[in-house]
Amino acid sequence: MVEIKKILFPCDLTKNASKILPYVLSVSEKYDSMIYLLHVLEDLPKWYSGFYDSRSSMDLYQNKALKRAEACMDKLCKEQLQNCPNFQKRRVFGDPATEILKTIDSEDIDLVVMGTHGRKELDHTIFGSVAEKVVKKSPVPVLVINPYKIR
């Protein structure tokens, strides 16, 4: 019998996340699972080091991004997870696909539930680049939901 005790929900904190979360909650309730809500912030020094005057201004911008992500995640949890006793919030910096795969391994995740597209929407015809990488490389099942098709 399949046991799903740990569910990873990589979340970009957009309206799409709110559309997918009811599916995460449904699976969690059925299996009495812990939900790991993961938000990955892009690692700015890696991509934009030439655009900032100094390391301190980049750090300031990253700290602002982290505080905004925390506020958005808190709002999502307050509005949609108030009746869910089993969840943890995580925010990390890095490449989204890489951090999702690391979390699968480090937390011994049983199932990943994620959207087909994130912020970049229709950059890829079927899947977004993050979803595509996770589906191809994940050692556990990945339930992929198209938020644009949910009624």
C-alpha positions as CSV (number, residue, x, y, z in Angstrom):
1,M,0.0,0.0,0.0
2,V,1.3,3.5,-0.9
3,E,1.9,5.8,2.0
4,I,2.2,9.5,1.4
5,K,3.5,11.0,4.6
6,K,5.4,14.0,3.3
7,I,4.1,16.2,0.4
8,L,6.3,18.9,-1.1
9,F,4.4,21.9,-2.6
10,P,6.8,24.2,-4.4
11,C,5.0,27.5,-4.4
12,D,5.7,30.6,-6.4
13,L,3.3,32.7,-4.2
14,T,1.1,33.7,-7.2
15,K,-2.6,33.2,-7.8
16,N,-1.7,29.9,-9.4
17,A,-0.5,28.6,-6.0
18,S,-3.9,29.3,-4.5
19,K,-5.5,27.3,-7.3
20,I,-3.3,24.3,-6.7
21,L,-3.3,24.3,-2.9
22,P,-6.8,22.7,-2.6
23,Y,-5.4,19.6,-4.3
24,V,-2.4,19.5,-2.0
25,L,-4.8,19.8,1.0
26,S,-7.0,17.0,-0.3
27,V,-4.1,14.5,-0.7
28,S,-2.7,15.6,2.7
29,E,-6.0,15.0,4.4
30,K,-6.6,11.6,2.8
31,Y,-3.1,10.4,3.9
32,D,-2.7,12.5,7.1
33,S,0.5,13.9,5.5
34,M,2.8,16.7,6.4
35,I,2.9,19.5,3.8
36,Y,6.2,21.2,3.1
37,L,5.5,24.5,1.5
38,L,8.6,25.6,-0.3
39,H,9.3,29.0,-1.9
40,V,12.6,29.4,-3.8
41,L,13.9,32.9,-4.3
42,E,16.4,33.5,-7.2
43,D,19.9,33.9,-6.0
44,L,20.6,37.4,-7.2
45,P,24.4,37.5,-6.8
46,K,24.6,34.7,-9.2
47,W,22.7,36.4,-12.0
48,Y,22.9,40.2,-11.5
49,S,26.2,41.0,-9.9
50,G,27.0,43.5,-12.7
51,F,23.9,45.6,-12.1
52,Y,24.5,46.6,-8.6
53,D,27.0,49.1,-7.2
54,S,28.0,47.0,-4.3
55,R,27.5,43.7,-2.6
56,S,25.6,45.6,0.2
57,S,23.0,47.0,-2.2
58,M,22.4,43.5,-3.6
59,D,22.1,42.1,-0.1
60,L,19.6,44.8,0.8
61,Y,17.5,43.9,-2.3
62,Q,17.6,40.2,-1.4
63,N,16.6,40.9,2.1
64,K,13.6,42.9,0.8
65,A,12.7,40.1,-1.5
66,L,12.9,37.6,1.4
67,K,10.7,39.8,3.6
68,R,8.1,40.1,0.8
69,A,8.1,36.4,0.3
70,E,7.6,35.8,4.0
71,A,4.6,38.2,4.0
72,C,3.1,36.5,1.0
73,M,3.7,33.0,2.4
74,D,2.2,34.0,5.8
75,K,-0.9,35.4,4.0
76,L,-1.3,32.2,1.9
77,C,-1.0,30.1,5.1
78,K,-3.5,32.3,7.0
79,E,-6.1,32.2,4.2
80,Q,-5.8,28.6,3.0
81,L,-4.0,26.5,5.6
82,Q,-5.7,27.7,8.8
83,N,-7.4,24.3,9.2
84,C,-4.3,22.2,8.3
85,P,-2.3,21.3,11.4
86,N,0.5,19.6,9.5
87,F,2.6,22.0,7.5
88,Q,6.0,23.6,7.4
89,K,7.1,26.7,5.5
90,R,10.5,27.0,3.9
91,R,12.1,29.8,2.0
92,V,15.5,29.3,0.3
93,F,17.7,31.1,-2.2
94,G,18.8,29.3,-5.4
95,D,17.7,27.7,-8.6
96,P,14.1,26.5,-8.2
97,A,14.4,23.1,-9.8
98,T,17.7,22.4,-7.9
99,E,16.3,23.4,-4.6
100,I,13.1,21.4,-5.1
101,L,15.2,18.3,-5.8
102,K,17.4,18.9,-2.8
103,T,14.3,19.2,-0.6
104,I,12.9,16.0,-1.9
105,D,16.1,14.3,-0.8
106,S,16.8,16.1,2.5
107,E,13.2,15.8,3.8
108,D,12.5,12.3,2.4
109,I,9.5,13.6,0.5
110,D,7.0,11.0,-0.8
111,L,5.1,13.2,-3.4
112,V,5.5,16.5,-5.1
113,V,2.5,18.5,-6.1
114,M,3.3,21.5,-8.3
115,G,1.9,23.7,-11.2
116,T,2.8,23.2,-14.8
117,H,3.7,26.8,-15.1
118,G,5.0,29.4,-12.7
119,R,5.6,33.1,-13.2
120,K,6.9,32.7,-16.8
121,E,3.5,31.2,-17.7
122,L,3.6,29.9,-21.3
123,D,7.3,30.0,-22.0
124,H,7.1,26.2,-22.6
125,T,4.1,24.8,-24.4
126,I,3.3,21.9,-22.1
127,F,5.4,22.5,-18.9
128,G,7.3,25.3,-17.5
129,S,11.1,24.8,-17.3
130,V,11.1,24.1,-13.5
131,A,8.2,21.6,-13.7
132,E,9.9,19.9,-16.6
133,K,13.2,19.5,-14.8
134,V,11.5,18.3,-11.6
135,V,9.4,15.7,-13.5
136,K,12.4,14.4,-15.3
137,K,14.8,14.2,-12.3
138,S,12.5,13.5,-9.3
139,P,13.0,10.2,-7.5
140,V,9.4,10.4,-6.3
141,P,6.1,10.8,-8.1
142,V,5.2,14.4,-9.2
143,L,1.6,15.4,-9.6
144,V,1.6,18.3,-12.0
145,I,-1.5,20.6,-12.2
146,N,-2.2,23.1,-14.9
147,P,-3.6,26.1,-13.0
148,Y,-5.0,27.6,-16.2
149,K,-7.3,24.7,-16.6
150,I,-8.8,24.6,-13.1
151,R,-12.4,25.7,-13.0
